[in-house]
Every structure is written in structure tokens, then in C-alpha cells.
């Protein structure tokens, strides 16, 4: 009788352990999360705006950038923050006008991208291309945006590049064109990012 009770107790203990393992695997903490952290010092953000006479080029500075995503579901979180007040084309008068009248950086000092979903990630490969879908907020207005990023990873060091267009006039910002000077209604953004990718713990 005692041996039967003992066997039942051992069986029950094994079932409890098995259930615990399954719950741990299904828990949110067990998600296969990958973290990408960009380095503001080595990430370059360039912008280009054409007009009838010549092309204006400039830069912005990255404040911070982190993307965390589940490699199985693609669900993502984090944010990439660009300092709108850092806009620099090399012309102080033009840059002052851009910040004061177009970007209105006193009210909207940051440009923010919030990732929602990542697709195309290939674990274990050095080179691949991902798509990051999310929300892009500039000048107080939020828009859907999907970025395509060719990525190279060596150990944990990451390099990524992307280009996209911001139709700033359609998005509610002032058109700087004058009677004698016409500029494009969209600005081209080019990003060369560098940082660190941490794969999920094994």
C-alpha cells in the first residue's frame, strides 16, 4: 500500500514538473526576443531636398535607438528618437528657418519611429534584409511607415542602411517655396546605422 502511494506521489511530482516546464516555455518571458541597439555616435542620418537651382543636403543626429522583437512572431517594441533641433545643412539662416517655421522644433523637438512588427529576420546569418513596420511621428503627426533594411551582423556588431521619403507638405508642414524658388514637397532621408544586436539567450 505504501509503495503504491509512493509511486503515485512520484508520478504526481513528475506531472507537476512537466506542467511547470511547459508553462515556463509558454510564458512571455520565454519569447525569443532579439534586441537591436543603435549607437548615436556612429549612426548617420542624411536628408536631401531638391529645388529648381540646386540640391540642399543636411544631417540630423540620433538621440537613441532600440528595437526589441520576437524572432518567431515578429512582434516588436522600442523606439528610435532623432533630435529635430540638430538639423544642419551648413547654412545658419536656412537651418533656423527650417527649425522655426517648418519643423517647429520648439513644440516638436523629437522625430520618433516606434516599431510594431519585424519580418525577414534570419537567425545565424551575417547578411539579410528585414522590414520594420511601425509609426513615424514628426511635427506632432503620426503616420504608418515600413522601413526596408539590408543588415550585416558580425558577432554582435550590426550595420544597417535604409532610405525613405517624407512628404512633409502632405503631412501638414509648411512649404518653404517662394515666388522665385520652388522646392520639392518631399524630403529624402538616408540612414546608415551602426550598433549592436543581441540574439535571444539559449
WOSULKA-V802878 format. One record per backbone hydrogen bond with DSSP energy under -0.5 kcal/mol. NH is the residue of the N-H (numbers start at 1). CO is the residue of the C=O. Records with the same first field share a line. If there is no record, write none. Layout:
BEGIN
NH = CO, CO
END
This chain:
BEGIN
5 = 1
6 = 2
7 = 3
8 = 4
9 = 5
10 = 6
11 = 7
12 = 8
13 = 9
14 = 10
15 = 11
16 = 12
17 = 13
18 = 14
19 = 15
20 = 16
21 = 17
22 = 18
23 = 19
24 = 20
25 = 21
26 = 22
27 = 23
30 = 27
31 = 28
33 = 31
34 = 69
35 = 198
36 = 67
37 = 35, 196
38 = 36, 65
39 = 194
40 = 38
42 = 39
43 = 39
44 = 192
45 = 60
46 = 44, 190
47 = 58
48 = 188
49 = 56
51 = 54
52 = 182
56 = 49
58 = 47
59 = 88
60 = 45
61 = 83
63 = 81
64 = 81
66 = 79
67 = 36
68 = 77
69 = 34
70 = 75
71 = 32, 69
74 = 70
76 = 116
77 = 68
79 = 66
80 = 113
81 = 64
82 = 80, 111
83 = 61
84 = 82, 109
85 = 109
86 = 83
87 = 84
88 = 59
92 = 90
95 = 91
96 = 92
97 = 93
98 = 94
99 = 95
100 = 96
101 = 97
102 = 97, 98
103 = 98
104 = 98
105 = 99
107 = 104
108 = 104
111 = 82
112 = 137
113 = 80
114 = 135
115 = 113
116 = 133
117 = 133
118 = 74
119 = 131
123 = 121
125 = 122
128 = 151
130 = 149
131 = 119
132 = 147
133 = 117, 131
134 = 145
135 = 114
136 = 143
137 = 112, 135
138 = 136, 141
141 = 138
143 = 136
145 = 134
147 = 132
149 = 130, 147
150 = 161
151 = 128
152 = 159
153 = 126
154 = 157
156 = 154
157 = 154
158 = 195
159 = 152
160 = 193
161 = 150
162 = 191
164 = 189
166 = 187
167 = 165
168 = 166
169 = 185
171 = 167
172 = 169
173 = 168
176 = 174
178 = 181
184 = 50
187 = 166
188 = 48
189 = 164
190 = 46
191 = 162
192 = 44
193 = 160, 191
195 = 158
196 = 37
197 = 156
198 = 35, 196
199 = 197
END
